[in-house]
Amino acid sequence: MATLICGSLAYDNIMTFEGRFREHILPEQVHILNVSFLVPTMRREFGGCAGNIAYALHLLGGDARIMATLGAVDAQLYIERLDTLGLSKEHVRVLPDTYSAQAMITTDLENNQITAFHPGAMMQSHLNRADQPGIKLGIVAPDGFDGMIQHSEQFAAAGIPFIFDPGQGLPLFDGESLRRMIELATYVAVNDYEAALVSNKTGWSIEEIASRVDALIVTRGEHGAQIHHAGGIEEIPAVKAKQVLDPTGCGDAFRGGLLYGIDQGLGWSTTGRLASLMGALKIEHQGPQNYAPSRAEINERFKQAFGYELPQGA
């Protein structure tokens, strides 16, 4: 059975600022902010949350099905990419007379990021339906707002367990719509900043959010992650990367590990650790889809990091 990954397919234009944002942004002057950052290097990568999550899940051997929209103006490169990777295009819709989503990402020397995003075809993601036959598990990742709402409703109505991952789409949600998404979801995945924002918008504490889903996953960067579930709080350690090159797509790689662990019934302790490892493998490489360990290499890194063999599933 397959995992349906609802979210964006995008081209990431990634730039590096050879300084620190904090040295050029004055907190007391943000109301008149006017800053320019010189970025001597730039590269274009295949990205988007759905593409990145599917890539990680595919590396692990999962059956990843992308549900997303591309613009016909520039879709062909991504279509060819999916063919090369062996990822299904069955639920990828190409829309006429529009561009695909584009992210302009600038990273400083402390791995802080400033991103500008043009949604393009992503705004029509609601044209796709998530209640597809043969789907065992799903995720609603950042996408067009209407698409995120409707795909969550469709997953829930079809009885398909899914992760709600608001991510960069969080500013689109008010308290009422966030509460609705949490009540529909089986799992919620956010980073620590997003967790605080969700709590603030919904008026629910972290504990109250966790009580409404099977698990609340909160990633905490170099401090690992916490998984709140019925059995308590699982503390997930961060995996030390061999080198830290680029954080772009690390959260998506983590979610690919989550989906694989949930699908395979690995339990929260192992699932969280596998997700943590996938994030570390990603950060060792430039771009969100350029790390390519074999499954044997993933298994070996898991054993090195945690001292036991990665189970092969339930």
Buried (B, 14 or more C-beta within 10 A) or exposed (E): EBBBBBBBBBBBBBBBBEEEBEEEEEEEEEEEEEEEBEBEEEEEBBBBBBBBBBBBBBBBEBBBBBBBBBBBBBBEEBBEBBEEBEBBBEBBBBBEEBBBBBBBBBBBEEBEBBBEBBBBBBBBBBEBEBBBEEBEBBBBBBBBBBBBBBBBBBBBEBEBBBBBBBBBBBEBBEEEBBBBBBEBBBBBBBBBEBBEBBBEBBEBEBEEBBEBBBBBBBBBBEEBBBBBBEEEBBEBEBBEBEEEBBBBBBBBBBBBBBBBBBBBEBBBBBBBBBBBBBBBBBBBBBBBBBBEBEEEEBBBBBEEBBEEEBBEEE
